[in-house]
C-alpha cells in the first residue's frame, strides 16, 4: 500500500510502501478516493509550522469509502461514503456539547491513534500518522468520519473536510456575517475562495478579494467577489476603505502572516470584526493598535471554520447537490498520489486553486 511520508522540512515528500493493520475497537478502514493538496500540509514542508514529531504519513483533507469497521463502531458502516474531519469529536465533552467539536477536549491532536498506537507500519516498525489521507487506505477512529450522501462524487467532496468548511465556516459559524454586510478577504487560495463563497451564502452586499496573483483574483470573481484588489499594486487597506466608505464590516485574513492579520484589522470600520483564518508561523505573535481595538473593533480566530462537522459536512454536500455550493470550480487539476510534490509546486506558483490527489 502506498502513502506519502514526511521526513523533514525543506525536503521532497516521498511516496513509499507501508503495511496497514486492521481496525481495532472504535475504528474504521477507509479506501481513499480523493485528497486535497492543502496548504496546511505544505506548512510542514516549508517550515512555516514546526511539526512536533517526525516522520509521519501526511494528509488531512480527504474522502473515501468505509470498507471495514472494528468492534463497537456505530457511526459508520461498510459502504458508507465519508468525509474526514481534521478533528476527532467525542460528542460528549463540554466543548462538543456546547457546539464547538473542533475544540474537543477528549482527544488530543497527535500523530497517533487516540490510544497512542499507530496502524501504519514500515518494514515492520510502527510509523506515525494522523488521518493519513495521502494514502491509498487508512485506518482512523470513527469519531473522525462523517457520513455524507452517496451521490456526491468523493473526489470533489474531499474538499468539504478542510478547505470548504474552513472558509465557509469562518463566515457563517465564527463571524456570523449578517445579510447586507461588507466583507474583505485577504488571500484567495483554496480557503480564501471559500471565505468568498461563504460570504455569498451569507448574502454579503460587497465582497472584496485581496491578493497579489492574477489567477487567484480571477478565481475570486468566479466564486462571487464583487471587487478585487491587487495588493502588489495598491494599498489594500486604503482601497477597502474607499470601496466601503470607511471600512469593511468583516475582514478575513487567510494567508497566515501576522502582518496581514494587522492589515485585516486595520481594514474594518469601528465596530467591525477581523477574523484570522490562516495558519500562523510557529511562535509568531500579532499586535494591533490598542486605540483602534478600543473603538469596538474585534480580532478573533477561526480554527477549522468553527465547524460542527456532523452537521456542516452533510449540509455542504446537500448544497453542492442542489447547485448552491461550488466544488468543481475549486478544483484546477487532478493528480495521482505520486505527483504530490508537483501539486504543491503548482500551488506555490499560484496556478491552481486546489489540486485533488486521486487513487487508482
C-alpha positions as CSV (number, residue, x, y, z in Angstrom):
1,X,0.0,0.0,0.0
2,X,1.4,3.4,-1.0
3,X,1.4,6.6,1.1
4,X,3.2,9.9,1.3
5,X,5.8,10.1,4.0
6,X,7.2,13.4,5.5
7,X,10.7,13.1,7.0
8,X,11.9,16.7,7.5
9,X,11.2,20.3,6.4
10,X,12.6,21.6,3.1
11,X,12.8,18.1,1.6
12,X,10.7,16.5,-1.1
13,X,7.9,14.2,0.1
14,X,8.3,10.5,-0.6
15,X,5.7,8.0,-1.8
16,X,6.6,4.7,-0.1
17,X,5.1,1.3,0.6
18,X,3.5,0.7,4.0
19,X,1.7,-2.1,5.8
20,X,-1.6,-1.3,7.4
21,X,-3.1,-3.0,10.5
22,X,-6.8,-3.9,10.7
23,X,-9.1,-1.5,12.5
24,X,-9.5,-2.1,16.3
25,X,-12.4,-1.2,18.5
26,X,-14.0,2.1,17.5
27,X,-12.0,2.3,14.3
28,X,-12.7,2.1,10.6
29,X,-10.7,1.1,7.5
30,X,-11.3,3.5,4.6
31,X,-10.4,3.2,1.0
32,X,-9.4,6.7,-0.2
33,X,-11.0,8.2,-3.3
34,X,-9.8,11.9,-3.2
35,X,-7.5,14.0,-1.1
36,X,-6.9,17.7,-1.4
37,X,-3.4,19.1,-1.5
38,X,-3.9,21.7,1.2
39,X,-1.5,24.5,2.2
40,X,-1.8,23.3,5.9
41,X,0.1,20.2,4.9
42,X,2.7,22.2,3.0
43,X,3.3,24.4,6.0
44,X,5.3,21.4,7.4
45,X,7.3,21.1,4.2
46,X,8.3,24.7,4.0
47,X,9.0,25.1,7.8
48,X,6.1,27.6,8.3
49,X,4.9,25.3,11.1
50,X,7.2,23.1,13.1
51,X,5.9,19.5,13.3
52,X,6.0,18.1,16.8
53,X,7.2,14.7,15.6
54,X,8.7,13.2,12.5
55,X,8.5,11.2,10.3
56,X,4.8,10.7,9.7
57,X,2.3,9.9,6.9
58,X,0.8,13.1,5.6
59,X,-2.7,14.2,4.6
60,X,-5.8,15.5,6.5
61,X,-8.3,16.6,3.8
62,X,-10.0,13.6,2.1
63,X,-12.9,11.4,1.4
64,X,-13.4,7.7,0.8
65,X,-15.5,4.6,1.3
66,X,-15.6,2.7,4.6
67,X,-14.6,-0.9,3.9
68,X,-14.4,-2.5,7.3
69,X,-15.1,-1.5,10.9
70,X,-13.8,-2.6,14.3
71,X,-15.8,-3.8,17.3
72,X,-18.2,-1.3,18.7
73,X,-18.4,1.1,15.7
74,X,-21.9,2.5,15.4
75,X,-21.5,5.8,13.5
76,X,-20.4,4.3,10.1
77,X,-20.7,1.0,8.3
78,X,-19.0,-0.7,5.3
79,X,-20.1,1.0,2.1
80,X,-20.6,4.4,3.7
81,X,-19.2,7.5,1.8
82,X,-17.3,9.6,4.4
83,X,-15.5,12.9,4.6
84,X,-12.6,13.2,7.1
85,X,-12.7,15.8,9.8
86,X,-9.4,17.4,10.9
87,X,-10.6,17.0,14.4
88,X,-11.7,14.0,16.4
89,X,-15.1,14.7,18.0
90,X,-16.2,12.8,21.1
91,X,-19.6,14.5,21.2
92,X,-19.7,14.4,25.0
93,X,-17.2,16.8,26.4
94,X,-18.0,20.4,27.4
95,X,-16.9,21.9,24.1
96,X,-18.6,19.3,21.9
97,X,-21.8,19.7,24.0
98,X,-21.6,23.5,23.6
99,X,-21.4,23.2,19.8
100,X,-17.6,23.5,19.4
101,X,-16.4,20.0,18.4
102,X,-13.4,21.4,16.6
103,X,-12.1,22.2,20.1
104,X,-13.0,18.7,21.6
105,X,-11.4,18.3,25.0
106,X,-11.3,14.5,24.9
107,X,-8.9,13.9,22.1
108,X,-5.5,15.5,21.7
109,X,-4.1,16.4,18.3
110,X,-1.3,13.8,17.9
111,X,0.3,11.7,15.2
112,X,-1.1,8.5,16.6
113,X,-4.4,6.9,17.2
114,X,-6.2,8.1,20.4
115,X,-4.7,5.2,22.4
116,X,-1.2,6.3,21.4
117,X,-0.5,3.4,19.0
118,X,-0.3,3.5,15.2
119,X,-1.9,1.4,12.4
120,X,0.8,2.2,9.8
121,X,4.0,0.2,9.7
122,X,7.1,0.4,7.6
123,X,9.4,-2.6,7.4
124,X,7.5,-4.0,10.4
125,X,8.1,-0.9,12.6
126,X,5.3,1.5,13.8
127,X,5.1,4.7,11.7
128,X,3.4,7.8,12.9
129,X,0.3,9.2,11.3
130,X,-2.8,11.3,11.7
131,X,-5.8,10.8,9.4
132,X,-3.2,10.0,6.7
133,X,-5.4,10.9,3.7
134,X,-2.4,10.9,1.4
135,X,-2.6,7.1,1.4
136,X,-4.4,4.5,-0.7
137,X,-6.0,3.1,2.5
138,X,-6.1,4.4,6.1
139,X,-7.4,3.4,9.5
140,X,-9.0,6.1,11.7
141,X,-11.2,6.4,14.7
142,X,-14.9,6.6,13.8
143,X,-15.1,10.0,15.6
144,X,-13.1,11.5,12.7
145,X,-15.5,10.4,10.0
146,X,-18.7,12.0,8.8
147,X,-21.1,10.1,6.5
148,X,-22.5,12.1,3.6
149,X,-25.0,11.3,0.8
150,X,-23.8,8.8,-1.8
151,X,-24.5,10.8,-4.9
152,X,-21.8,13.5,-4.4
153,X,-18.5,12.5,-6.1
154,X,-16.0,11.8,-3.4
155,X,-13.1,13.3,-5.4
156,X,-15.0,16.6,-5.1
157,X,-16.5,16.1,-1.6
158,X,-13.0,15.6,-0.1
159,X,-12.6,19.4,-0.2
160,X,-15.5,19.8,2.3
161,X,-13.5,18.5,5.2
162,X,-11.0,21.3,5.3
163,X,-10.8,24.0,2.6
164,X,-14.5,24.4,2.2
165,X,-15.6,24.2,5.8
166,X,-12.6,26.3,7.0
167,X,-13.7,29.1,4.6
168,X,-17.5,28.9,4.7
169,X,-17.5,28.1,8.4
170,X,-15.4,31.1,9.2
171,X,-18.1,33.2,7.7
172,X,-21.3,31.5,8.9
173,X,-20.2,29.8,12.1
174,X,-17.5,32.0,13.6
175,X,-18.0,35.6,12.3
176,X,-21.8,35.0,11.7
177,X,-21.7,37.6,8.9
178,X,-25.1,39.3,8.6
179,X,-27.0,39.9,5.3
180,X,-26.0,43.1,3.6
181,X,-22.6,43.3,5.2
182,X,-19.4,44.3,3.5
183,X,-16.6,41.7,3.6
184,X,-12.9,41.8,2.7
185,X,-10.9,38.7,2.1
186,X,-7.1,38.8,2.3
187,X,-5.7,35.8,0.4
188,X,-7.6,34.0,-2.3
189,X,-6.1,30.5,-2.2
190,X,-8.2,27.4,-1.6
191,X,-9.5,28.5,1.8
192,X,-9.9,32.2,0.9
193,X,-12.0,31.3,-2.1
194,X,-14.3,29.5,0.3
195,X,-14.5,32.5,2.6
196,X,-15.7,34.4,-0.5
197,X,-18.2,31.6,-1.2
198,X,-19.3,31.7,2.4
199,X,-19.9,35.5,2.1
200,X,-22.1,34.9,-0.9
201,X,-24.1,32.3,1.0
202,X,-24.4,34.8,3.9
203,X,-25.8,37.4,1.5
204,X,-23.0,39.9,1.9
205,X,-23.6,43.0,-0.3
206,X,-19.9,43.8,-1.0
207,X,-17.2,41.1,-1.2
208,X,-13.6,42.4,-1.7
209,X,-10.9,39.9,-2.7
210,X,-7.3,40.9,-2.0
211,X,-4.3,39.0,-3.4
212,X,-1.2,39.6,-5.5
213,X,-1.7,36.8,-8.0
214,X,-3.9,37.4,-11.1
215,X,-5.1,33.9,-11.4
216,X,-6.4,33.9,-7.8
217,X,-8.2,37.2,-8.3
218,X,-9.9,35.8,-11.4
219,X,-11.0,32.8,-9.4
220,X,-12.2,35.1,-6.6
221,X,-14.6,36.8,-9.1
222,X,-15.7,33.4,-10.3
223,X,-16.6,32.5,-6.7
224,X,-18.6,35.7,-6.2
225,X,-16.3,38.5,-5.3
226,X,-17.8,41.9,-6.3
227,X,-14.4,43.7,-6.2
228,X,-10.8,42.7,-6.5
229,X,-7.7,44.5,-5.1
230,X,-4.2,43.6,-6.4
231,X,-2.1,44.1,-3.2
232,X,1.0,44.2,-5.2
233,X,-0.1,47.4,-6.9
234,X,-2.1,49.3,-4.4
235,X,-2.7,49.8,-0.7
236,X,-5.3,47.2,0.2
237,X,-6.4,48.9,3.4
238,X,-6.9,52.2,1.8
239,X,-8.7,50.7,-1.2
240,X,-11.1,48.8,1.0
241,X,-11.9,52.0,2.9
242,X,-12.7,53.7,-0.4
243,X,-14.9,50.9,-1.6
244,X,-16.8,50.5,1.6
245,X,-16.9,54.2,2.6
246,X,-14.9,53.8,5.8
247,X,-14.0,50.2,6.3
248,X,-15.5,46.7,5.9
249,X,-17.9,45.2,8.4
250,X,-15.8,42.0,8.3
251,X,-12.3,41.2,7.1
252,X,-10.8,37.7,6.9
253,X,-7.0,37.0,6.9
254,X,-6.5,33.7,5.0
255,X,-2.7,33.7,4.5
256,X,-1.1,33.0,7.8
257,X,1.1,36.0,8.5
258,X,0.8,38.4,11.4
259,X,1.5,41.5,9.2
260,X,-1.6,40.6,7.1
261,X,-3.7,39.9,10.2
262,X,-2.9,43.5,11.1
263,X,-3.9,44.8,7.7
264,X,-7.2,42.9,8.0
265,X,-7.8,44.5,11.4
266,X,-7.0,48.0,10.1
267,X,-9.4,47.5,7.1
268,X,-12.5,47.1,9.3
269,X,-14.7,50.0,10.4
270,X,-15.1,50.9,14.1
271,X,-17.4,48.1,15.4
272,X,-16.2,45.7,12.7
273,X,-14.6,42.3,13.1
274,X,-11.3,40.9,11.7
275,X,-11.0,37.1,11.6
276,X,-7.7,35.2,11.5
277,X,-8.2,32.1,9.4
278,X,-4.7,31.5,8.0
279,X,-2.3,29.2,10.0
280,X,0.4,31.4,11.6
281,X,4.1,30.5,11.8
282,X,5.0,28.6,14.9
283,X,5.7,31.0,17.8
284,X,4.5,34.1,16.0
285,X,2.6,37.0,17.6
286,X,0.1,39.5,16.5
287,X,-0.1,43.1,17.7
288,X,-2.7,45.8,16.9
289,X,-3.1,49.4,17.8
290,X,-4.8,49.4,21.2
291,X,-6.7,52.6,20.4
292,X,-8.2,51.0,17.4
293,X,-9.1,48.0,19.4
294,X,-10.9,50.2,21.9
295,X,-13.1,51.6,19.1
296,X,-15.1,48.3,19.4
297,X,-13.0,46.7,16.6
298,X,-12.7,42.9,17.2
299,X,-10.0,40.5,16.3
300,X,-10.9,36.8,16.6
301,X,-9.5,33.5,15.4
302,X,-11.4,30.8,13.4
303,X,-10.0,27.3,13.7
304,X,-11.3,24.9,11.1
305,X,-14.2,27.2,10.4
306,X,-15.6,26.6,13.9
307,X,-17.0,23.5,12.2
308,X,-19.7,21.3,13.5
309,X,-18.6,18.5,11.2
310,X,-21.5,16.2,11.8
311,X,-23.9,19.0,10.8
312,X,-21.9,21.1,8.4
313,X,-20.5,18.3,6.2
314,X,-23.9,16.8,5.2
315,X,-25.3,20.4,4.8
316,X,-22.4,21.4,2.5
317,X,-22.9,18.1,0.5
318,X,-26.6,18.9,0.1
319,X,-25.7,22.5,-1.0
320,X,-23.5,21.1,-3.7
321,X,-26.1,18.6,-4.9
322,X,-28.6,21.5,-5.1
323,X,-26.2,23.6,-7.2
324,X,-25.6,26.2,-4.5
325,X,-22.1,25.3,-3.4
326,X,-19.2,25.4,-5.9
327,X,-16.8,22.5,-5.7
328,X,-16.0,21.8,-9.3
329,X,-14.8,25.4,-9.7
330,X,-12.3,25.0,-6.8
331,X,-10.5,22.0,-8.5
332,X,-8.0,23.1,-11.0
333,X,-6.3,19.8,-11.5
334,X,-6.4,16.1,-10.5
335,X,-3.1,14.3,-10.0
336,X,-2.1,10.8,-8.9
337,X,-0.5,10.3,-5.5
338,X,3.0,10.1,-6.9
339,X,2.7,13.8,-8.0
340,X,2.2,15.2,-4.6
341,X,5.3,17.4,-4.9
342,X,4.2,18.7,-8.2
343,X,0.8,19.5,-6.7
344,X,2.4,21.7,-4.1
345,X,4.7,23.3,-6.6
346,X,1.6,24.3,-8.7
347,X,0.0,25.7,-5.5
348,X,3.1,27.8,-4.7
349,X,3.3,29.2,-8.2
350,X,-0.3,30.4,-7.9
351,X,-1.6,28.4,-10.9
352,X,-4.1,26.2,-9.0
353,X,-6.9,26.8,-6.6
354,X,-6.9,23.2,-5.4
355,X,-5.3,20.0,-6.7
356,X,-7.0,16.8,-5.8
357,X,-5.0,13.6,-5.5
358,X,-6.8,10.6,-6.8
359,X,-6.2,6.9,-6.2
360,X,-6.3,4.2,-8.9
